[in-house]
Amino acid sequence: MLKIKFKIIFWVFLIAAIAAFVIFKVQSKDSGSQVIKEIKPTIGTIQTFISTTGTVLPKNRLAVKPPVNGRIESIAVKEGEKVKDGQLLAVMSSTERAALLDAAEGQGEKVLKYWEGVYKPISLLSPIDGEVIVATTQPGQIVTTSDAIVVLSDHLIVRAQVDETDIGRIKLNQEAIVTLDAYPDKKIKASVEHIYYESETVNNVTIYKVDLLPEDVPEFFRSGMNATIDFKAEGRKDALLLPVEAVRKEKDETYCLVKQYSSDIPAKRVVKIGVTDDKNYEILSGVTTEDTIIVTTKKYIFPSAGSSGSNPFMPTFRRSGQTKK
């Protein structure tokens, strides 16, 4: 009886092993299948970019400081306000005047007004046309000659950090797109205003600073904002384009598969490529818009819940014309 049970168990395991082997072979055979599609080279524009990061900064940052120690009597501007050259920013008293006025105040308003007229205050004027970016000093605050009463900016720029391997591709007046981290949906057009000659080392990488001037400075621009900059590099108009998946590279050879109407087997055609935007290649020679290109790409398909005899973790492929279940 034991022998019979043993034989039954043996045959069950043997049949299961054979079934598993057959399924494996079928899946292995199917794994060599590929989705095949036919496309035509197209004529279009291809644009490459150099991407890096940067910061919004004032082009020229000017701190207005008092000529003597003293006390702020009034502030005439606020942050974000546009000012003109010679415009009043603040009024202050020297230490001596402040002490004299404090003493006169205790002697009555008539005496106070007399000394206010005799001992004139100091007016702080804007030396440039610009924008107030810092105005945190309050009336009554004691200040010294090292304190900034108001900070001005002539205009805001974006300062980019460009790797030394890319700096040779950056030119004056080159167009760029600026995207602020705080406003990722806003694309701001800018152009290269200045390329610095002295390098800096940041995290063991040599970089050069590049200043970009926005075409229109948005109201939401703030000094210190982080930004992503995409410099427009090489570009081609009316270029012959093929998707990157249609172009193959083996050793020193670049080619694509061209459909042959006299045979089911596509021809291997060597092509010369130009620039790429990571989606398309510029094709300089080898094919024309008249050629039909064969594209083969493997697809992973997870089986439906009702399927049986398949492993959901195994790659499955489908042929052209088949649809997912």
C-alpha positions in Angstrom: 0.0 0.0 0.0 2.8 2.3 0.9 4.5 1.5 -2.4 1.4 2.5 -4.4 1.1 5.8 -2.5 4.7 6.5 -3.2 4.2 5.8 -6.9 1.2 8.1 -7.0 3.1 10.9 -5.3 6.0 10.4 -7.6 3.9 10.6 -10.8 2.0 13.7 -9.5 5.3 15.5 -9.0 6.7 14.3 -12.3 3.6 15.6 -14.2 3.8 18.9 -12.3 7.4 19.3 -13.2 6.8 18.6 -16.8 3.9 21.1 -16.9 6.1 23.7 -15.3 8.8 23.0 -17.9 6.4 23.3 -20.8 5.0 26.7 -19.4 8.5 28.0 -18.9 9.5 27.0 -22.5 6.3 28.7 -23.9 7.0 31.9 -21.9 10.7 31.8 -23.0 9.6 31.5 -26.6 7.1 34.3 -26.2 9.7 36.5 -24.5 11.5 36.8 -27.7 8.5 38.4 -29.4 8.5 42.2 -30.0 6.1 44.9 -30.9 6.8 46.0 -34.4 5.6 49.3 -35.8 6.3 51.2 -39.0 7.1 54.9 -39.0 8.3 57.6 -41.5 11.1 60.1 -40.8 9.6 63.5 -40.2 10.7 67.1 -40.9 10.6 69.3 -37.8 12.5 71.5 -35.3 14.8 70.0 -32.8 16.2 72.0 -29.8 18.7 71.0 -27.2 19.1 72.5 -23.8 21.7 73.0 -21.1 20.0 72.7 -17.7 21.3 74.0 -14.4 20.2 75.8 -11.2 20.4 79.4 -10.0 19.2 82.0 -7.7 17.3 85.3 -8.1 19.5 88.1 -6.9 19.8 91.9 -7.3 22.1 92.9 -10.1 23.5 95.7 -7.9 22.6 95.7 -4.2 23.0 99.0 -2.6 22.7 99.5 1.2 21.9 103.0 2.3 23.7 103.7 5.6 23.6 106.8 7.8 26.5 109.3 7.7 26.5 109.6 11.5 25.2 107.6 14.5 21.8 108.7 15.6 18.1 107.9 15.7 15.6 107.2 12.9 12.7 109.8 12.9 10.7 108.4 9.9 10.9 106.0 7.0 9.4 107.2 3.8 9.4 104.0 1.7 8.4 100.4 2.1 9.6 97.1 0.6 8.7 96.5 -3.0 8.3 100.2 -3.7 10.0 101.7 -6.8 12.1 104.8 -6.1 13.8 107.4 -8.2 17.3 108.9 -7.9 17.2 111.7 -5.2 13.9 110.5 -3.6 13.6 110.7 0.1 14.0 107.4 1.9 14.3 108.3 5.6 14.8 111.1 8.0 17.1 110.8 11.0 18.6 112.8 13.9 22.2 112.7 14.9 22.9 111.5 18.4 23.4 115.1 19.6 20.2 116.4 18.0 18.2 113.4 19.4 19.5 114.2 22.9 18.7 117.9 22.5 15.2 117.3 21.3 14.5 114.9 24.1 15.6 117.6 26.6 13.6 120.3 24.8 10.5 118.1 24.8 10.4 118.3 28.6 10.3 122.2 28.4 7.2 122.5 26.3 6.2 122.3 22.7 7.3 125.8 21.9 10.9 125.1 23.0 10.8 121.8 21.1 9.6 123.4 17.9 12.3 126.0 18.2 15.1 123.5 18.4 13.6 121.4 15.7 13.8 124.4 13.4 17.3 125.4 14.5 18.9 121.9 14.5 17.9 120.4 11.1 17.5 116.6 10.7 19.4 114.5 8.2 17.6 113.3 5.0 18.7 110.0 3.5 18.1 110.1 -0.3 18.1 107.3 -2.9 21.3 107.4 -5.0 19.8 105.4 -7.9 16.6 104.5 -9.6 15.6 101.1 -8.2 13.4 99.1 -5.9 13.4 98.8 -2.2 14.1 95.2 -1.2 14.8 95.7 2.5 13.1 98.3 4.8 12.9 96.9 8.2 14.2 99.8 10.3 11.5 101.4 12.5 11.1 105.1 13.6 12.7 105.6 17.0 15.4 103.0 16.3 19.0 103.9 17.3 21.4 103.3 14.4 25.1 103.5 13.7 27.1 104.2 10.5 27.4 100.4 9.9 23.6 99.8 9.8 21.7 99.6 6.5 18.6 101.8 6.8 17.2 100.8 3.4 18.6 98.3 0.8 18.0 99.0 -2.9 18.3 97.0 -6.0 18.5 98.4 -9.5 16.9 95.3 -11.0 16.6 91.6 -10.2 18.5 89.0 -12.3 18.9 85.2 -12.2 22.4 84.0 -11.4 23.1 80.5 -12.8 25.9 78.1 -11.9 27.2 76.5 -15.1 29.5 73.5 -15.1 32.9 74.1 -16.8 32.1 71.4 -19.3 29.1 73.4 -20.6 30.4 77.0 -20.2 31.8 76.9 -23.8 28.3 76.5 -25.1 27.0 79.6 -23.3 27.1 82.9 -25.2 26.0 86.5 -24.5 22.3 87.2 -25.4 21.6 83.5 -25.5 18.0 82.7 -24.8 17.0 80.7 -21.7 13.9 79.6 -19.9 13.7 80.2 -16.1 11.4 78.3 -13.8 11.2 79.2 -10.1 10.8 76.5 -7.6 8.0 78.5 -5.9 6.1 78.9 -9.2 6.8 75.7 -11.3 4.0 76.5 -13.8 5.4 79.9 -14.8 8.0 79.9 -17.6 10.0 83.1 -17.7 12.0 84.1 -20.8 15.4 85.4 -20.2 18.8 86.1 -21.9 22.4 85.9 -20.9 23.6 89.3 -19.7 27.0 88.5 -18.3 29.4 85.5 -18.1 31.9 85.6 -15.3 35.5 85.0 -16.1 36.6 83.7 -12.6 35.5 80.1 -11.7 34.3 78.8 -8.3 34.5 75.3 -6.8 31.2 74.0 -5.5 31.1 70.5 -4.1 34.4 69.7 -5.9 32.9 70.8 -9.2 34.2 73.8 -11.1 31.5 76.2 -12.1 31.1 79.6 -13.7 28.5 82.2 -12.8 26.2 83.4 -15.5 23.8 86.3 -15.1 20.4 86.2 -16.9 18.1 89.2 -17.4 14.4 88.3 -17.6 12.5 89.9 -20.5 9.8 91.0 -18.1 10.5 90.8 -14.3 7.3 89.3 -12.8 5.8 90.8 -9.7 6.3 87.6 -7.8 10.1 87.7 -8.3 11.9 87.8 -4.9 15.6 88.0 -4.1 16.8 84.6 -2.9 14.3 82.4 -4.8 15.8 79.2 -6.3 15.4 78.6 -10.0 16.0 76.0 -12.7 17.5 77.4 -15.9 17.3 75.8 -19.4 19.7 77.5 -21.8 18.7 77.0 -25.4 21.7 75.4 -27.0 22.0 73.8 -30.4 18.8 73.8 -32.5 17.8 72.9 -36.1 14.9 73.9 -38.2 13.6 71.7 -41.0 15.6 68.8 -39.7 15.0 65.1 -40.6 13.9 63.5 -37.3 13.6 59.9 -36.0 12.5 58.8 -32.5 15.4 57.6 -30.4 13.9 54.1 -30.2 14.2 53.8 -34.0 18.0 54.3 -33.9 20.3 51.6 -32.8 23.9 51.7 -31.8 26.4 48.8 -31.9 30.1 49.5 -31.3 31.0 52.4 -33.7 28.0 51.9 -35.9 24.7 53.7 -35.8 21.9 52.3 -37.9 18.1 51.8 -38.3 15.9 49.1 -39.8 14.4 50.0 -43.2 11.4 48.1 -44.6 12.0 46.1 -47.8 9.0 45.6 -50.0 10.7 42.7 -51.8 11.4 40.9 -48.5 9.9 40.4 -45.1 13.3 41.0 -43.5 14.2 44.7 -43.0 17.4 46.1 -44.2 20.1 47.4 -41.9 20.8 51.0 -42.9 23.7 53.0 -41.5 22.8 56.6 -40.6 24.7 59.6 -39.5 23.1 61.5 -36.5 23.3 65.1 -35.4 21.9 66.6 -32.2 19.4 65.0 -30.0 16.8 66.3 -27.5 16.5 62.9 -25.8 13.3 62.2 -27.7 14.4 62.5 -31.3 17.6 62.3 -33.3 18.5 64.6 -36.1 19.3 62.4 -39.1 22.0 63.9 -41.3 22.2 61.0 -43.9 21.2 57.4 -44.5 17.5 57.7 -44.8 14.9 60.0 -46.3 11.2 60.8 -45.7 10.4 58.2 -48.4 11.8 55.3 -46.3 9.7 53.2 -43.9 11.5 52.6 -40.6 10.8 49.4 -38.6 10.8 50.0 -34.8 10.9 47.1 -32.4 10.4 47.6 -28.7 9.8 45.1 -26.0 6.7 45.6 -23.8 6.0 44.2 -20.4 2.4 43.2 -19.8 0.9 42.0 -16.6 -1.7 39.2 -17.0 -5.3 39.9 -16.1 -6.7 38.6 -12.8 -8.7 35.9 -14.7 -5.7 34.4 -16.5 -4.1 31.1 -15.4 -0.8 29.4 -15.7 1.2 32.6 -15.9 3.6 34.2 -13.5 2.8 37.9 -12.9 6.4 38.7 -12.2 7.6 37.3 -15.5 8.0 39.7 -18.5 5.4 39.1 -21.2 5.5 40.4 -24.7 2.8 41.0 -27.3 3.0 41.1 -31.1 1.8 43.9 -33.3 -1.9 43.8 -33.6 -2.5 42.1 -30.3 -4.2 43.9 -27.5 -3.9 43.7 -23.7 -6.4 41.6 -22.0 
